[in-house]
Amino acid sequence: MNPNYEETILNWFEHFHAHPEVSWKEFETTQTIAAILDEHGVSYRRFSDVTGLIAETGEGDEVIAVRADIDALWQEVDGIWQGNHSCGHDANISMVLGAMLYIKDRPLYKKVRFIFQPAEEKGNGAISMIERGALENVSHLFGVHLRPIEELTLGQVAPSIHHGAGIFLEGKVMGMDGHGARPHQGKNAIDVVVALHQFVKTIYFSPFESYSAKLTKITAGGDNLNIIPGTAEFAIDVRAQKNEVLHKIKDKIDQGINSLKDLYGVDIEWNWFDYVPGAEVSAEAEAIAYESIRGIVGEVAPPVITPGSDDFHFYTKKNPELKATMIGLGADLQPGLHHPKMTFDKSVLDVGARILAESLLRA
């Protein structure tokens, strides 16, 4: 294989890393990917209403696909709020483009589709690509993601990542303000939120299941400490390794909030959003990735099981027949994903590109 590809992939990474763009605003990122595809004669489709693009090479009716998420996070770095690729999507773009380099001149008997997807961090970018035909005639789908050092160290590569499911709730309690000396005349929203917190902590499933539900935001009261607040805002973060457990937790929380409305005589508005399904890994796709990893690096690490989530799994949610897996790449990544100072060993970029290319060819 071309010995210059490693340097090319690294240069691409350095560019994307230096030009992070947040979800749905990946304009320059999309343009740069398009320019690279133009340079290498790979056709693609762009969209007038969303960022990202879908590229293809090869011939045939059946399609093998690979996905790269292209957005960055918005976070504070050294006291400055800015776009930041602390989740490694700049690496994912570069590795998928690298896989394109490694296969574009090879004989292909199926089409290979490259999905450069926006807004993974918002949890709905995958849906936007599905709605625009990303899964048409696709039999196999591959993804790749760097893993933190506590999951995989440098040189370790896993054939699948078993992400958990996640969903968020935002709500508002609407009771009645009261004087601190006359609490019986008001309806204290803090009492309701505290009761909700206690209720959430009483949700139990089998100890063999991995799950969590917790309040992550409570806002109530003002500058006057002698006013009992009638309104409060709250948020809940729910996670589970299995999709069905997540839905059961969600149902229990809905029931609990309805009961608290009646118990305290208040109105409560709430909304669930940013649902991301847990992984549904295909044994066939995982086996293809396994053999590709073994061929490129030798030893294969066990599958990664992680409580984090990724909207990659919407692809299998929307098409249960799809054979999909996301490859986990050890890179001595630390202190952790989403940390503003996240770093990793960039030598893995070429390794990841070659493993992806081999997986696409084997499929």
Contacts in CASP RR format, 6 or more apart in sequence:
PFRMAT RR
TARGET T0000
AUTHOR 0000-0000-0000
METHOD contacts of the structure
MODEL  1
MNPNYEETILNWFEHFHAHPEVSWKEFETTQTIAAILDEHGVSYRRFSDV
TGLIAETGEGDEVIAVRADIDALWQEVDGIWQGNHSCGHDANISMVLGAM
LYIKDRPLYKKVRFIFQPAEEKGNGAISMIERGALENVSHLFGVHLRPIE
ELTLGQVAPSIHHGAGIFLEGKVMGMDGHGARPHQGKNAIDVVVALHQFV
KTIYFSPFESYSAKLTKITAGGDNLNIIPGTAEFAIDVRAQKNEVLHKIK
DKIDQGINSLKDLYGVDIEWNWFDYVPGAEVSAEAEAIAYESIRGIVGEV
APPVITPGSDDFHFYTKKNPELKATMIGLGADLQPGLHHPKMTFDKSVLD
VGARILAESLLRA
1 102 0 8 1.000
1 354 0 8 1.000
2 101 0 8 1.000
5 98 0 8 1.000
5 101 0 8 1.000
5 102 0 8 1.000
5 350 0 8 1.000
5 353 0 8 1.000
6 349 0 8 1.000
6 350 0 8 1.000
8 98 0 8 1.000
8 101 0 8 1.000
9 94 0 8 1.000
9 95 0 8 1.000
9 97 0 8 1.000
9 98 0 8 1.000
9 101 0 8 1.000
9 349 0 8 1.000
9 350 0 8 1.000
9 353 0 8 1.000
10 94 0 8 1.000
10 346 0 8 1.000
10 349 0 8 1.000
10 350 0 8 1.000
12 36 0 8 1.000
12 93 0 8 1.000
12 94 0 8 1.000
12 97 0 8 1.000
12 98 0 8 1.000
13 90 0 8 1.000
13 91 0 8 1.000
13 93 0 8 1.000
13 94 0 8 1.000
13 346 0 8 1.000
13 349 0 8 1.000
15 32 0 8 1.000
16 29 0 8 1.000
16 32 0 8 1.000
16 85 0 8 1.000
16 89 0 8 1.000
16 90 0 8 1.000
16 93 0 8 1.000
16 94 0 8 1.000
17 85 0 8 1.000
17 90 0 8 1.000
19 28 0 8 1.000
19 29 0 8 1.000
19 32 0 8 1.000
20 72 0 8 1.000
20 73 0 8 1.000
20 82 0 8 1.000
20 83 0 8 1.000
20 84 0 8 1.000
20 85 0 8 1.000
20 90 0 8 1.000
21 27 0 8 1.000
21 28 0 8 1.000
21 29 0 8 1.000
21 70 0 8 1.000
21 71 0 8 1.000
21 72 0 8 1.000
21 83 0 8 1.000
22 71 0 8 1.000
22 72 0 8 1.000
22 73 0 8 1.000
22 74 0 8 1.000
22 83 0 8 1.000
22 121 0 8 1.000
23 71 0 8 1.000
23 118 0 8 1.000
23 119 0 8 1.000
23 120 0 8 1.000
23 121 0 8 1.000
23 122 0 8 1.000
23 125 0 8 1.000
24 50 0 8 1.000
24 51 0 8 1.000
24 71 0 8 1.000
24 118 0 8 1.000
24 119 0 8 1.000
24 122 0 8 1.000
25 51 0 8 1.000
26 51 0 8 1.000
26 52 0 8 1.000
26 70 0 8 1.000
26 71 0 8 1.000
26 118 0 8 1.000
26 119 0 8 1.000
27 51 0 8 1.000
29 51 0 8 1.000
29 52 0 8 1.000
29 70 0 8 1.000
29 71 0 8 1.000
29 93 0 8 1.000
30 46 0 8 1.000
30 51 0 8 1.000
30 52 0 8 1.000
30 53 0 8 1.000
30 70 0 8 1.000
30 116 0 8 1.000
30 118 0 8 1.000
33 52 0 8 1.000
33 53 0 8 1.000
33 70 0 8 1.000
33 93 0 8 1.000
33 97 0 8 1.000
33 116 0 8 1.000
34 44 0 8 1.000
34 46 0 8 1.000
34 53 0 8 1.000
36 97 0 8 1.000
37 43 0 8 1.000
37 44 0 8 1.000
37 53 0 8 1.000
37 55 0 8 1.000
37 100 0 8 1.000
40 100 0 8 1.000
40 101 0 8 1.000
40 104 0 8 1.000
41 104 0 8 1.000
42 55 0 8 1.000
42 56 0 8 1.000
42 57 0 8 1.000
42 100 0 8 1.000
42 104 0 8 1.000
42 114 0 8 1.000
43 55 0 8 1.000
43 56 0 8 1.000
43 57 0 8 1.000
44 53 0 8 1.000
44 54 0 8 1.000
44 55 0 8 1.000
44 56 0 8 1.000
44 114 0 8 1.000
45 53 0 8 1.000
45 54 0 8 1.000
45 55 0 8 1.000
45 132 0 8 1.000
46 52 0 8 1.000
46 53 0 8 1.000
47 53 0 8 1.000
47 132 0 8 1.000
50 118 0 8 1.000
50 128 0 8 1.000
50 132 0 8 1.000
51 70 0 8 1.000
51 118 0 8 1.000
51 119 0 8 1.000
52 70 0 8 1.000
52 116 0 8 1.000
52 117 0 8 1.000
52 118 0 8 1.000
52 129 0 8 1.000
53 116 0 8 1.000
54 113 0 8 1.000
54 114 0 8 1.000
54 115 0 8 1.000
54 116 0 8 1.000
54 129 0 8 1.000
54 132 0 8 1.000
54 133 0 8 1.000
54 134 0 8 1.000
55 100 0 8 1.000
55 113 0 8 1.000
55 114 0 8 1.000
55 116 0 8 1.000
56 63 0 8 1.000
56 111 0 8 1.000
56 112 0 8 1.000
56 113 0 8 1.000
56 114 0 8 1.000
57 100 0 8 1.000
57 103 0 8 1.000
57 104 0 8 1.000
57 108 0 8 1.000
57 111 0 8 1.000
57 112 0 8 1.000
58 108 0 8 1.000
58 110 0 8 1.000
58 111 0 8 1.000
58 112 0 8 1.000
59 108 0 8 1.000
59 109 0 8 1.000
59 110 0 8 1.000
59 111 0 8 1.000
60 109 0 8 1.000
60 110 0 8 1.000
60 111 0 8 1.000
61 111 0 8 1.000
61 137 0 8 1.000
62 110 0 8 1.000
62 111 0 8 1.000
62 137 0 8 1.000
62 139 0 8 1.000
63 110 0 8 1.000
63 111 0 8 1.000
63 112 0 8 1.000
63 113 0 8 1.000
63 136 0 8 1.000
63 137 0 8 1.000
63 138 0 8 1.000
63 139 0 8 1.000
64 110 0 8 1.000
64 111 0 8 1.000
64 112 0 8 1.000
64 113 0 8 1.000
64 138 0 8 1.000
64 139 0 8 1.000
64 140 0 8 1.000
64 141 0 8 1.000
64 142 0 8 1.000
64 360 0 8 1.000
64 363 0 8 1.000
65 112 0 8 1.000
65 113 0 8 1.000
65 114 0 8 1.000
65 115 0 8 1.000
65 134 0 8 1.000
65 135 0 8 1.000
65 138 0 8 1.000
65 140 0 8 1.000
65 141 0 8 1.000
65 142 0 8 1.000
66 96 0 8 1.000
66 99 0 8 1.000
66 112 0 8 1.000
66 113 0 8 1.000
66 114 0 8 1.000
66 115 0 8 1.000
66 141 0 8 1.000
66 142 0 8 1.000
66 143 0 8 1.000
66 144 0 8 1.000
66 356 0 8 1.000
66 359 0 8 1.000
66 360 0 8 1.000
67 96 0 8 1.000
67 115 0 8 1.000
67 117 0 8 1.000
67 126 0 8 1.000
67 129 0 8 1.000
67 134 0 8 1.000
67 141 0 8 1.000
67 142 0 8 1.000
67 143 0 8 1.000
67 312 0 8 1.000
67 315 0 8 1.000
68 89 0 8 1.000
68 92 0 8 1.000
68 93 0 8 1.000
68 95 0 8 1.000
68 96 0 8 1.000
68 97 0 8 1.000
68 114 0 8 1.000
68 115 0 8 1.000
68 116 0 8 1.000
68 117 0 8 1.000
68 143 0 8 1.000
68 144 0 8 1.000
69 89 0 8 1.000
69 92 0 8 1.000
69 117 0 8 1.000
69 118 0 8 1.000
69 120 0 8 1.000
69 121 0 8 1.000
69 310 0 8 1.000
69 311 0 8 1.000
69 312 0 8 1.000
70 89 0 8 1.000
70 92 0 8 1.000
70 93 0 8 1.000
70 116 0 8 1.000
70 117 0 8 1.000
70 118 0 8 1.000
70 120 0 8 1.000
71 89 0 8 1.000
71 118 0 8 1.000
71 119 0 8 1.000
71 120 0 8 1.000
71 121 0 8 1.000
71 122 0 8 1.000
72 83 0 8 1.000
72 84 0 8 1.000
72 85 0 8 1.000
72 86 0 8 1.000
72 87 0 8 1.000
72 89 0 8 1.000
72 90 0 8 1.000
72 121 0 8 1.000
73 83 0 8 1.000
73 84 0 8 1.000
73 85 0 8 1.000
73 86 0 8 1.000
73 87 0 8 1.000
73 121 0 8 1.000
73 338 0 8 1.000
74 81 0 8 1.000
74 82 0 8 1.000
74 83 0 8 1.000
74 84 0 8 1.000
75 81 0 8 1.000
75 82 0 8 1.000
75 83 0 8 1.000
75 84 0 8 1.000
75 86 0 8 1.000
75 338 0 8 1.000
75 340 0 8 1.000
76 82 0 8 1.000
76 340 0 8 1.000
77 83 0 8 1.000
77 84 0 8 1.000
77 340 0 8 1.000
77 341 0 8 1.000
78 340 0 8 1.000
84 340 0 8 1.000
85 91 0 8 1.000
86 337 0 8 1.000
86 338 0 8 1.000
86 339 0 8 1.000
86 340 0 8 1.000
86 341 0 8 1.000
86 342 0 8 1.000
87 121 0 8 1.000
87 337 0 8 1.000
87 338 0 8 1.000
87 342 0 8 1.000
88 145 0 8 1.000
88 146 0 8 1.000
88 337 0 8 1.000
88 342 0 8 1.000
88 344 0 8 1.000
89 120 0 8 1.000
91 146 0 8 1.000
91 331 0 8 1.000
91 344 0 8 1.000
91 348 0 8 1.000
91 349 0 8 1.000
92 143 0 8 1.000
92 144 0 8 1.000
92 145 0 8 1.000
92 146 0 8 1.000
93 116 0 8 1.000
94 349 0 8 1.000
94 353 0 8 1.000
95 144 0 8 1.000
95 349 0 8 1.000
95 352 0 8 1.000
95 353 0 8 1.000
95 356 0 8 1.000
96 114 0 8 1.000
96 116 0 8 1.000
96 143 0 8 1.000
96 144 0 8 1.000
96 353 0 8 1.000
96 356 0 8 1.000
97 114 0 8 1.000
97 353 0 8 1.000
98 350 0 8 1.000
98 353 0 8 1.000
98 356 0 8 1.000
98 357 0 8 1.000
99 114 0 8 1.000
99 352 0 8 1.000
99 353 0 8 1.000
99 354 0 8 1.000
99 356 0 8 1.000
99 357 0 8 1.000
99 360 0 8 1.000
100 114 0 8 1.000
101 353 0 8 1.000
102 353 0 8 1.000
102 354 0 8 1.000
102 357 0 8 1.000
103 112 0 8 1.000
103 357 0 8 1.000
103 360 0 8 1.000
103 361 0 8 1.000
106 361 0 8 1.000
108 361 0 8 1.000
110 363 0 8 1.000
111 137 0 8 1.000
112 360 0 8 1.000
113 134 0 8 1.000
113 138 0 8 1.000
115 129 0 8 1.000
115 134 0 8 1.000
117 125 0 8 1.000
117 126 0 8 1.000
117 128 0 8 1.000
117 129 0 8 1.000
117 134 0 8 1.000
118 125 0 8 1.000
118 128 0 8 1.000
119 125 0 8 1.000
119 128 0 8 1.000
120 126 0 8 1.000
120 310 0 8 1.000
120 311 0 8 1.000
120 312 0 8 1.000
122 274 0 8 1.000
123 274 0 8 1.000
123 276 0 8 1.000
123 311 0 8 1.000
123 314 0 8 1.000
124 274 0 8 1.000
124 311 0 8 1.000
125 311 0 8 1.000
126 311 0 8 1.000
126 312 0 8 1.000
126 314 0 8 1.000
126 315 0 8 1.000
127 311 0 8 1.000
127 314 0 8 1.000
127 318 0 8 1.000
130 314 0 8 1.000
130 315 0 8 1.000
130 318 0 8 1.000
134 315 0 8 1.000
135 141 0 8 1.000
135 315 0 8 1.000
135 318 0 8 1.000
135 319 0 8 1.000
135 322 0 8 1.000
138 319 0 8 1.000
138 322 0 8 1.000
139 322 0 8 1.000
139 323 0 8 1.000
139 363 0 8 1.000
140 282 0 8 1.000
140 284 0 8 1.000
140 285 0 8 1.000
140 288 0 8 1.000
140 322 0 8 1.000
140 323 0 8 1.000
140 324 0 8 1.000
140 363 0 8 1.000
141 285 0 8 1.000
141 315 0 8 1.000
141 316 0 8 1.000
141 322 0 8 1.000
141 323 0 8 1.000
141 324 0 8 1.000
142 285 0 8 1.000
142 289 0 8 1.000
142 324 0 8 1.000
142 325 0 8 1.000
142 326 0 8 1.000
142 327 0 8 1.000
142 356 0 8 1.000
142 359 0 8 1.000
142 360 0 8 1.000
142 363 0 8 1.000
143 312 0 8 1.000
143 324 0 8 1.000
143 325 0 8 1.000
143 326 0 8 1.000
143 327 0 8 1.000
143 356 0 8 1.000
144 326 0 8 1.000
144 327 0 8 1.000
144 328 0 8 1.000
144 329 0 8 1.000
144 352 0 8 1.000
144 355 0 8 1.000
144 356 0 8 1.000
145 161 0 8 1.000
145 310 0 8 1.000
145 326 0 8 1.000
145 327 0 8 1.000
145 328 0 8 1.000
145 329 0 8 1.000
146 328 0 8 1.000
146 329 0 8 1.000
146 330 0 8 1.000
146 331 0 8 1.000
146 333 0 8 1.000
146 337 0 8 1.000
146 344 0 8 1.000
146 348 0 8 1.000
147 158 0 8 1.000
147 161 0 8 1.000
147 304 0 8 1.000
147 306 0 8 1.000
147 328 0 8 1.000
147 329 0 8 1.000
147 330 0 8 1.000
147 331 0 8 1.000
147 333 0 8 1.000
148 333 0 8 1.000
148 334 0 8 1.000
148 336 0 8 1.000
148 337 0 8 1.000
149 330 0 8 1.000
149 332 0 8 1.000
149 333 0 8 1.000
149 334 0 8 1.000
149 336 0 8 1.000
151 304 0 8 1.000
151 306 0 8 1.000
151 330 0 8 1.000
152 158 0 8 1.000
152 301 0 8 1.000
152 304 0 8 1.000
152 328 0 8 1.000
152 329 0 8 1.000
152 330 0 8 1.000
152 331 0 8 1.000
153 330 0 8 1.000
153 332 0 8 1.000
154 330 0 8 1.000
154 331 0 8 1.000
154 332 0 8 1.000
154 345 0 8 1.000
154 347 0 8 1.000
154 348 0 8 1.000
155 297 0 8 1.000
155 330 0 8 1.000
155 348 0 8 1.000
155 351 0 8 1.000
156 299 0 8 1.000
156 301 0 8 1.000
156 330 0 8 1.000
157 293 0 8 1.000
157 296 0 8 1.000
157 297 0 8 1.000
157 300 0 8 1.000
157 301 0 8 1.000
157 327 0 8 1.000
157 328 0 8 1.000
157 329 0 8 1.000
157 330 0 8 1.000
157 351 0 8 1.000
157 352 0 8 1.000
157 355 0 8 1.000
158 293 0 8 1.000
158 300 0 8 1.000
158 301 0 8 1.000
158 302 0 8 1.000
158 303 0 8 1.000
158 304 0 8 1.000
158 327 0 8 1.000
158 328 0 8 1.000
159 286 0 8 1.000
159 287 0 8 1.000
159 289 0 8 1.000
159 290 0 8 1.000
159 293 0 8 1.000
159 300 0 8 1.000
159 303 0 8 1.000
159 325 0 8 1.000
159 327 0 8 1.000
159 328 0 8 1.000
160 279 0 8 1.000
160 281 0 8 1.000
160 286 0 8 1.000
160 289 0 8 1.000
160 303 0 8 1.000
160 304 0 8 1.000
160 325 0 8 1.000
160 326 0 8 1.000
160 327 0 8 1.000
160 328 0 8 1.000
161 279 0 8 1.000
161 303 0 8 1.000
161 304 0 8 1.000
161 306 0 8 1.000
161 310 0 8 1.000
161 325 0 8 1.000
161 326 0 8 1.000
161 327 0 8 1.000
161 328 0 8 1.000
162 241 0 8 1.000
162 278 0 8 1.000
162 279 0 8 1.000
162 281 0 8 1.000
162 303 0 8 1.000
162 304 0 8 1.000
162 305 0 8 1.000
162 306 0 8 1.000
163 276 0 8 1.000
163 278 0 8 1.000
163 279 0 8 1.000
163 306 0 8 1.000
163 308 0 8 1.000
163 309 0 8 1.000
163 310 0 8 1.000
163 312 0 8 1.000
163 313 0 8 1.000
163 326 0 8 1.000
164 210 0 8 1.000
164 239 0 8 1.000
164 240 0 8 1.000
164 241 0 8 1.000
164 242 0 8 1.000
164 278 0 8 1.000
164 279 0 8 1.000
164 306 0 8 1.000
164 307 0 8 1.000
164 308 0 8 1.000
164 309 0 8 1.000
165 239 0 8 1.000
165 240 0 8 1.000
165 241 0 8 1.000
165 242 0 8 1.000
165 243 0 8 1.000
165 245 0 8 1.000
165 246 0 8 1.000
165 275 0 8 1.000
165 276 0 8 1.000
165 277 0 8 1.000
165 278 0 8 1.000
165 309 0 8 1.000
166 237 0 8 1.000
166 238 0 8 1.000
166 239 0 8 1.000
166 240 0 8 1.000
166 246 0 8 1.000
166 274 0 8 1.000
166 275 0 8 1.000
166 276 0 8 1.000
166 278 0 8 1.000
166 309 0 8 1.000
167 238 0 8 1.000
167 246 0 8 1.000
167 250 0 8 1.000
167 272 0 8 1.000
167 273 0 8 1.000
167 274 0 8 1.000
167 275 0 8 1.000
167 276 0 8 1.000
168 235 0 8 1.000
168 236 0 8 1.000
168 237 0 8 1.000
168 238 0 8 1.000
168 272 0 8 1.000
168 273 0 8 1.000
168 274 0 8 1.000
169 235 0 8 1.000
169 236 0 8 1.000
169 238 0 8 1.000
169 253 0 8 1.000
169 270 0 8 1.000
169 271 0 8 1.000
169 272 0 8 1.000
169 273 0 8 1.000
170 217 0 8 1.000
170 233 0 8 1.000
170 234 0 8 1.000
170 235 0 8 1.000
170 270 0 8 1.000
170 271 0 8 1.000
170 273 0 8 1.000
171 233 0 8 1.000
171 234 0 8 1.000
171 235 0 8 1.000
171 268 0 8 1.000
171 269 0 8 1.000
171 270 0 8 1.000
171 271 0 8 1.000
172 231 0 8 1.000
172 232 0 8 1.000
172 233 0 8 1.000
172 234 0 8 1.000
172 268 0 8 1.000
172 269 0 8 1.000
172 270 0 8 1.000
173 189 0 8 1.000
173 192 0 8 1.000
173 193 0 8 1.000
173 230 0 8 1.000
173 231 0 8 1.000
173 232 0 8 1.000
173 233 0 8 1.000
173 234 0 8 1.000
173 266 0 8 1.000
173 267 0 8 1.000
173 268 0 8 1.000
174 189 0 8 1.000
174 230 0 8 1.000
174 231 0 8 1.000
174 266 0 8 1.000
174 267 0 8 1.000
174 268 0 8 1.000
174 269 0 8 1.000
175 186 0 8 1.000
175 187 0 8 1.000
175 188 0 8 1.000
175 189 0 8 1.000
175 192 0 8 1.000
175 230 0 8 1.000
175 231 0 8 1.000
175 264 0 8 1.000
175 265 0 8 1.000
175 266 0 8 1.000
175 267 0 8 1.000
176 185 0 8 1.000
176 186 0 8 1.000
176 187 0 8 1.000
176 230 0 8 1.000
176 266 0 8 1.000
177 186 0 8 1.000
177 227 0 8 1.000
177 228 0 8 1.000
177 229 0 8 1.000
177 230 0 8 1.000
177 231 0 8 1.000
178 185 0 8 1.000
178 186 0 8 1.000
178 188 0 8 1.000
178 227 0 8 1.000
178 228 0 8 1.000
178 230 0 8 1.000
179 185 0 8 1.000
179 226 0 8 1.000
179 227 0 8 1.000
179 228 0 8 1.000
180 226 0 8 1.000
180 227 0 8 1.000
180 228 0 8 1.000
181 226 0 8 1.000
183 228 0 8 1.000
186 228 0 8 1.000
186 230 0 8 1.000
187 230 0 8 1.000
187 264 0 8 1.000
187 265 0 8 1.000
187 266 0 8 1.000
188 228 0 8 1.000
188 229 0 8 1.000
188 230 0 8 1.000
189 220 0 8 1.000
189 229 0 8 1.000
189 230 0 8 1.000
189 231 0 8 1.000
189 232 0 8 1.000
189 266 0 8 1.000
190 220 0 8 1.000
190 221 0 8 1.000
190 228 0 8 1.000
190 229 0 8 1.000
190 232 0 8 1.000
191 264 0 8 1.000
192 232 0 8 1.000
192 260 0 8 1.000
192 264 0 8 1.000
192 266 0 8 1.000
192 268 0 8 1.000
193 215 0 8 1.000
193 218 0 8 1.000
193 220 0 8 1.000
193 232 0 8 1.000
193 234 0 8 1.000
195 260 0 8 1.000
195 263 0 8 1.000
195 264 0 8 1.000
196 215 0 8 1.000
196 234 0 8 1.000
196 256 0 8 1.000
196 257 0 8 1.000
196 260 0 8 1.000
197 215 0 8 1.000
199 256 0 8 1.000
199 260 0 8 1.000
200 213 0 8 1.000
200 214 0 8 1.000
200 215 0 8 1.000
200 236 0 8 1.000
200 253 0 8 1.000
203 213 0 8 1.000
203 249 0 8 1.000
203 252 0 8 1.000
203 253 0 8 1.000
205 211 0 8 1.000
205 245 0 8 1.000
205 248 0 8 1.000
205 249 0 8 1.000
209 240 0 8 1.000
209 241 0 8 1.000
209 242 0 8 1.000
209 245 0 8 1.000
210 240 0 8 1.000
210 241 0 8 1.000
210 307 0 8 1.000
211 238 0 8 1.000
211 239 0 8 1.000
211 240 0 8 1.000
211 241 0 8 1.000
211 245 0 8 1.000
211 246 0 8 1.000
211 249 0 8 1.000
212 237 0 8 1.000
212 238 0 8 1.000
212 239 0 8 1.000
212 240 0 8 1.000
212 307 0 8 1.000
213 236 0 8 1.000
213 237 0 8 1.000
213 238 0 8 1.000
213 239 0 8 1.000
213 249 0 8 1.000
213 253 0 8 1.000
214 236 0 8 1.000
214 237 0 8 1.000
215 234 0 8 1.000
215 235 0 8 1.000
215 236 0 8 1.000
216 235 0 8 1.000
216 236 0 8 1.000
216 237 0 8 1.000
217 233 0 8 1.000
217 234 0 8 1.000
217 235 0 8 1.000
218 232 0 8 1.000
218 233 0 8 1.000
218 234 0 8 1.000
219 232 0 8 1.000
219 233 0 8 1.000
219 234 0 8 1.000
220 229 0 8 1.000
220 230 0 8 1.000
220 231 0 8 1.000
220 232 0 8 1.000
220 233 0 8 1.000
221 227 0 8 1.000
221 229 0 8 1.000
221 232 0 8 1.000
222 229 0 8 1.000
236 253 0 8 1.000
238 246 0 8 1.000
238 249 0 8 1.000
238 250 0 8 1.000
238 253 0 8 1.000
239 246 0 8 1.000
239 307 0 8 1.000
239 308 0 8 1.000
239 309 0 8 1.000
240 246 0 8 1.000
240 249 0 8 1.000
241 278 0 8 1.000
241 305 0 8 1.000
241 307 0 8 1.000
242 278 0 8 1.000
243 277 0 8 1.000
243 278 0 8 1.000
243 280 0 8 1.000
246 278 0 8 1.000
250 272 0 8 1.000
257 268 0 8 1.000
257 270 0 8 1.000
260 266 0 8 1.000
260 268 0 8 1.000
261 267 0 8 1.000
261 268 0 8 1.000
276 309 0 8 1.000
276 310 0 8 1.000
276 311 0 8 1.000
276 313 0 8 1.000
276 314 0 8 1.000
277 313 0 8 1.000
277 314 0 8 1.000
277 316 0 8 1.000
277 317 0 8 1.000
278 309 0 8 1.000
278 313 0 8 1.000
279 310 0 8 1.000
279 313 0 8 1.000
279 316 0 8 1.000
279 326 0 8 1.000
280 313 0 8 1.000
280 316 0 8 1.000
280 317 0 8 1.000
280 320 0 8 1.000
280 324 0 8 1.000
281 303 0 8 1.000
281 324 0 8 1.000
281 325 0 8 1.000
282 316 0 8 1.000
282 322 0 8 1.000
282 323 0 8 1.000
282 324 0 8 1.000
282 325 0 8 1.000
284 323 0 8 1.000
285 323 0 8 1.000
285 324 0 8 1.000
285 325 0 8 1.000
285 363 0 8 1.000
286 303 0 8 1.000
286 325 0 8 1.000
288 325 0 8 1.000
288 359 0 8 1.000
288 362 0 8 1.000
288 363 0 8 1.000
289 325 0 8 1.000
289 327 0 8 1.000
289 355 0 8 1.000
289 359 0 8 1.000
290 300 0 8 1.000
291 362 0 8 1.000
292 355 0 8 1.000
292 356 0 8 1.000
292 358 0 8 1.000
292 359 0 8 1.000
292 362 0 8 1.000
293 300 0 8 1.000
293 327 0 8 1.000
293 355 0 8 1.000
294 300 0 8 1.000
295 358 0 8 1.000
296 351 0 8 1.000
296 352 0 8 1.000
296 354 0 8 1.000
296 355 0 8 1.000
296 358 0 8 1.000
297 351 0 8 1.000
297 355 0 8 1.000
301 328 0 8 1.000
301 330 0 8 1.000
304 328 0 8 1.000
310 326 0 8 1.000
312 324 0 8 1.000
312 326 0 8 1.000
313 324 0 8 1.000
315 322 0 8 1.000
315 324 0 8 1.000
316 322 0 8 1.000
316 324 0 8 1.000
327 352 0 8 1.000
327 355 0 8 1.000
327 356 0 8 1.000
327 359 0 8 1.000
329 348 0 8 1.000
329 351 0 8 1.000
329 352 0 8 1.000
329 355 0 8 1.000
330 348 0 8 1.000
331 344 0 8 1.000
331 345 0 8 1.000
331 346 0 8 1.000
331 348 0 8 1.000
332 344 0 8 1.000
332 345 0 8 1.000
333 342 0 8 1.000
333 343 0 8 1.000
333 344 0 8 1.000
334 342 0 8 1.000
334 343 0 8 1.000
334 344 0 8 1.000
335 341 0 8 1.000
335 342 0 8 1.000
336 342 0 8 1.000
END
